[in-house]
Every structure is written in structure tokens, then in C-alpha cells.
Amino acid sequence: MEPYSSGGAIAQRGPADAGLHARVLEHLGTAICGGEFAPGAVLNIDELVDRYEVSRSVVREVLRVLASIGFIETRRRVGVTIRPAHDWNVFDPQVIRWRLASGSRITQLRSITELRTAIEPHAALLAASRADHEEASDLVGLAAKMWAAGKAGDEERFLRLDIEFHRRVLLASGNEMFVRLQDLVAEVLTGRHKHHLMPHHPHEQALQLHAEVAQAIQRHDGERARKAMVQLMEQAFDEMKSIWEQSAEPDPGDVQVG
């Protein structure tokens, strides 16, 4: 058996097999998230081999990854079946990426923004008391670079800086569980950019709020850092509100998971 670790990592594999594995995993994961396969549906390995024109070993390893994140299970005398959405590991960055690429995009955006609203303001509050001088100064510098990139309309640079800014706030919180959320935040920010779900030029208020978060952390003003981050999350909701209203997808608040 070839070495394998959960989360999609592939060890000791040639580049050709790795590429096939990634392609099939991405396509099948997105299809499941998009509802192409309903809960309880049975996946036939031979059909998947024909559909994706890959070997059985590639399909089996893809299925192992999907099983590790709760997408499928093997039932005796039934075979490989799709599990309901409430069984998925929705904190896995791959799942977030697939949901953003599927018809459930708006639901994913809303749920993860709600999660960020619950976590990141408190992370900013903690960072104000726990960040050292260098960490706080780096945040202020990042906010300034974001301002310059945003004003220049450099979307790629702004995205990289935005991801790094929020990663640094989570890190500076000193809470190791908050830090583990950095990949989720990176995926949703990248997804919003990739699927054109954010302004081409960041609103000046968003740029200012990033600066206020950083400056409050530098001044050890935890309550101000928390409030500024809340405002930042609320603005993200406002930016996406028109997308939700125009989408044919049901309001996420009305969706029954699973």
C-alpha cells in the first residue's frame, strides 16, 4: 500500500499520478458539494475509472481522502455511499474551496463569515494584550501596504496582504485553536477573489478598519481592536448582501443541512 496521509497529502508518488489524483479529487469533491450526488447515492469504482480515465488505484486513493473528511462511507453489501452534508468536515480547507466552487457558494460565504465574526474580533482583543512590539508593528505595516495596494487596484497583492493580515491577528491572539483557523480564512478570501465576489477596488472604509485594528493592537486597546474587527466583518456581510439577494440559491438561514 502506498504511503498516504489525510487531508489530501500525497507521499512518495510520481508527478503524473499526483496530478491525476488532484484533478479527480477536485472534480469529485466539487460535484458532491454541488449536489450532483445526493446523500445515499452509491459510487461505483469502475464507473469512476471510466469517467475520469484513471486507474483504480487513483480512484481508491481519492475515495480514501473523501472518506477522511466525511463525504463518503463504505457500507457492507451496498458499497461506497455519499454521506449527508452534516457529516462533512466543514472546517477542512478543501471542503471550503469545493463549496465555493459549487452551487452552494453563497451558503459557504455566509456561514464562514458568521464564524469569522464570532472568532476574529475576540482574536483582535487578545492580540492587543498578547502581541509583542514587533508583532504589532508588523500589523501596522501590513495595513499600510494593504492601503497602498488597494488604492493602486493591485488585486493580487491586496489579496496576499489581506490573508497575511488576518493570519497575523490570529497568531498574535496567542490562542492555538484560533491560529488553526488561518487556512479557512485564506480559502474564503481567495475564493471571494477567484469567483469575483469582492470589489475590484477595496472600499476605503475597509482599508481604514484594517488600519484601526492594527493601531489598536499596537496601543494595547483591546476593546477598540475588537470593535474595529466587528465593523470589518459587518462590512464583509454588506459587500456580499447584494450577491445573496441576486442569487437563485435559497437564503442560507432557511437551508436545512443534510
Secondary structure, DSSP 8 states (H G I E B T S, - for coil): ---B-GGG-B-S--HHHHHHHHHHHHHHHHHHHTTSS-TT-EE-HHHHHHHHT--HHHHHHHHHHHHHTTSEEEETTTEEEE--GGGS-TTSHHHHHHHHTSTTHHHHHHHHHHHHHHHHHHHHHHHHHH--HHHHHHHHHHHHHHHHHHHHT-HHHHHHHHHHHHHHHHHHTT-HHHHTTHHHHHHHHHHHHHTT-S-SS--HHHHHHHHHHHHHHHTT-HHHHHHHHHHHHHHHHHHHHHHHHH-SS--GGG----
